[in-house]
Amino acid sequence: IKPKDAQIPALMTGESVKRLFTLYPLKPYPTSFKVSAIFTVEDGDTCTSSLNPLNISFDELFHIPPVDEKQVSLKDLFSKLWNEIESNQYSSDHPDREGALSVVRLQIDSSASQQLITENLAPFCVNKEEGTDSCLHDVLLFLPPHYHLLLKFSVSSDSTVISMATDSWMLLPYIGDWINNLVS
């Protein structure tokens, strides 16, 4: 859906204007918007100019779930959502379902994995359990307008296994690209 045009009545030489647009995604997919300006110069001529596109990457869609944490434990919400997605997976027998589970193994050591989680996902971590040989992180991401991505990181000394659950199987390619970009 094309955002509404923004109109700025007049600018003088050297002036600038910042505009804030609130976008409401219908699906949580990365996207790009073409941006252009149409303006009239002093002699009355109308000019157009293409501006840099507005790119929205997959990880820019990540939000903390909009819940009252005083009433709902994010750790409990993570478990409930995981179970719900697990029982509603898309398959040839159930083409009406949208959930998906997936697993990926990353060949990165524990310090690189911990750094990846800390730098990119810390606000979304809802549980962390440290063992003698491994560390587990549960990550809960809300993707507007109403989707979720749940990640279970199992970090060991020489690799990390990420178990994933999402309530939209169509997000799997974007999730895979995002993970590849994180570790490259």
C-alpha positions as CSV (number, residue, x, y, z in Angstrom):
1,I,0.0,0.0,0.0
2,K,1.4,3.4,-1.0
3,P,1.9,5.8,1.9
4,K,0.1,9.1,1.6
5,D,1.9,12.0,-0.1
6,A,3.4,14.6,2.3
7,Q,3.0,18.2,1.4
8,I,5.3,20.9,2.6
9,P,3.9,24.4,1.8
10,A,7.1,26.4,1.2
11,L,10.9,26.2,1.9
12,M,13.4,28.9,1.6
13,T,17.0,28.3,0.5
14,G,18.9,26.6,3.3
15,E,15.8,25.4,5.1
16,S,15.1,21.8,5.7
17,V,12.1,19.8,7.0
18,K,12.0,16.4,8.6
19,R,8.8,14.4,8.2
20,L,7.9,11.4,10.3
21,F,5.8,8.7,8.8
22,T,4.1,5.9,10.7
23,L,3.9,2.8,8.6
24,Y,1.5,0.0,9.4
25,P,2.7,-3.2,7.7
26,L,0.1,-5.7,6.5
27,K,2.8,-8.5,6.5
28,P,6.2,-8.4,8.2
29,Y,8.3,-8.5,5.1
30,P,11.3,-6.3,4.3
31,T,10.4,-3.7,1.7
32,S,11.6,-0.6,-0.1
33,F,9.7,2.6,-1.0
34,K,10.5,4.8,-3.9
35,V,10.8,8.4,-2.7
36,S,10.6,11.5,-4.9
37,A,10.0,15.2,-4.6
38,I,7.9,17.4,-6.8
39,F,8.4,21.1,-6.3
40,T,7.9,24.4,-7.9
41,V,10.8,26.8,-8.2
42,E,10.6,30.7,-8.0
43,D,10.0,31.1,-11.8
44,G,6.9,28.8,-11.6
45,D,8.5,25.7,-13.2
46,T,7.6,22.4,-11.6
47,C,10.5,20.0,-11.1
48,T,10.8,16.4,-9.9
49,S,13.6,14.7,-8.2
50,S,14.2,11.1,-7.2
51,L,15.5,10.7,-3.7
52,N,17.1,7.7,-2.0
53,P,14.7,4.9,-1.5
54,L,13.4,4.1,2.0
55,N,14.5,0.6,2.8
56,I,13.0,-1.3,5.7
57,S,15.0,-4.4,6.6
58,F,13.6,-7.5,8.3
59,D,15.2,-6.8,11.7
60,E,13.8,-3.2,11.7
61,L,10.4,-4.9,12.1
62,F,11.3,-6.5,15.4
63,H,9.4,-5.3,18.4
64,I,9.0,-6.4,22.0
65,P,5.5,-8.0,22.3
66,P,2.9,-5.4,23.3
67,V,1.8,-7.0,26.5
68,D,1.6,-5.8,30.1
69,E,4.6,-7.6,31.7
70,K,2.9,-7.1,35.2
71,Q,0.1,-9.4,34.0
72,V,1.8,-11.7,31.5
73,S,5.2,-13.3,32.0
74,L,7.1,-13.2,28.7
75,K,8.7,-16.5,29.5
76,D,5.3,-18.1,29.9
77,L,4.1,-16.3,26.7
78,F,7.1,-17.7,24.9
79,S,6.2,-21.3,26.0
80,K,2.5,-20.9,25.1
81,L,3.3,-19.4,21.7
82,W,5.8,-22.1,20.9
83,N,3.3,-24.8,21.8
84,E,0.6,-23.1,19.7
85,I,2.8,-22.8,16.7
86,E,4.0,-26.4,17.1
87,S,0.4,-27.6,17.0
88,N,-0.6,-25.4,14.0
89,Q,2.2,-26.1,11.5
90,Y,1.7,-25.8,7.8
91,S,1.9,-29.0,5.9
92,S,0.4,-30.7,2.8
93,D,-2.1,-32.3,5.1
94,H,-2.9,-28.9,6.7
95,P,-2.5,-26.2,4.0
96,D,-4.8,-23.9,6.0
97,R,-2.2,-23.7,8.9
98,E,0.5,-21.1,8.9
99,G,2.9,-22.1,11.6
100,A,6.4,-23.4,11.0
101,L,9.3,-24.9,13.0
102,S,12.9,-24.9,11.7
103,V,16.4,-25.5,13.0
104,V,19.8,-24.1,11.9
105,R,23.3,-24.9,13.1
106,L,25.9,-22.2,13.1
107,Q,29.6,-23.0,13.2
108,I,30.5,-20.2,15.6
109,D,32.1,-20.5,19.0
110,S,30.3,-19.6,22.2
111,S,31.9,-16.2,22.6
112,A,30.9,-15.2,19.0
113,S,27.4,-16.5,19.6
114,Q,27.0,-14.7,23.0
115,Q,28.2,-11.5,21.3
116,L,25.7,-12.0,18.5
117,I,22.9,-12.4,21.0
118,T,24.0,-9.5,23.2
119,E,24.4,-7.0,20.3
120,N,21.3,-7.9,18.3
121,L,18.7,-9.6,20.5
122,A,19.3,-8.6,24.1
123,P,16.0,-6.6,24.4
124,F,14.1,-9.6,23.2
125,C,15.6,-12.3,25.5
126,V,12.9,-13.7,27.8
127,N,15.0,-16.5,29.4
128,K,18.6,-17.5,29.8
129,E,19.8,-20.7,31.4
130,E,23.5,-21.4,31.8
131,G,24.8,-24.9,32.2
132,T,28.3,-26.3,32.5
133,D,28.8,-27.1,28.8
134,S,26.1,-24.9,27.2
135,C,23.9,-21.8,27.5
136,L,20.3,-21.5,26.4
137,H,18.6,-18.3,25.3
138,D,14.9,-17.9,24.5
139,V,14.1,-14.9,22.3
140,L,10.6,-13.6,21.6
141,L,10.1,-11.2,18.7
142,F,6.8,-9.5,17.8
143,L,6.4,-8.7,14.1
144,P,3.6,-6.3,13.3
145,P,0.8,-6.5,12.7
146,H,0.3,-9.8,14.6
147,Y,3.1,-12.3,13.9
148,H,5.8,-13.8,16.1
149,L,9.3,-15.2,15.7
150,L,10.6,-17.4,18.6
151,L,14.2,-18.4,18.8
152,K,15.8,-21.0,21.1
153,F,19.6,-20.6,21.0
154,S,21.6,-23.6,22.3
155,V,25.1,-22.3,22.6
156,S,28.0,-24.7,23.1
157,S,31.8,-24.2,22.9
158,D,32.1,-24.9,19.1
159,S,28.6,-24.3,17.6
160,T,25.2,-22.8,18.2
161,V,21.9,-24.5,17.3
162,I,18.9,-22.2,16.7
163,S,15.5,-23.7,16.9
164,M,12.8,-21.4,15.4
165,A,9.1,-21.2,15.5
166,T,6.9,-18.7,13.6
167,D,3.2,-18.3,13.1
168,S,3.9,-17.5,9.4
169,W,5.8,-20.1,7.4
170,M,6.2,-17.5,4.6
171,L,8.7,-15.7,6.9
172,L,11.3,-18.6,6.8
173,P,13.3,-17.2,3.8
174,Y,13.6,-13.8,5.5
175,I,14.6,-15.4,8.8
176,G,17.2,-17.5,7.0
177,D,18.6,-14.4,5.2
178,W,18.7,-12.4,8.5
179,I,20.5,-15.2,10.3
180,N,23.1,-15.5,7.5
181,N,23.7,-11.7,7.6
182,L,24.2,-11.9,11.4
183,V,27.0,-14.4,11.1
184,S,28.7,-13.2,7.9
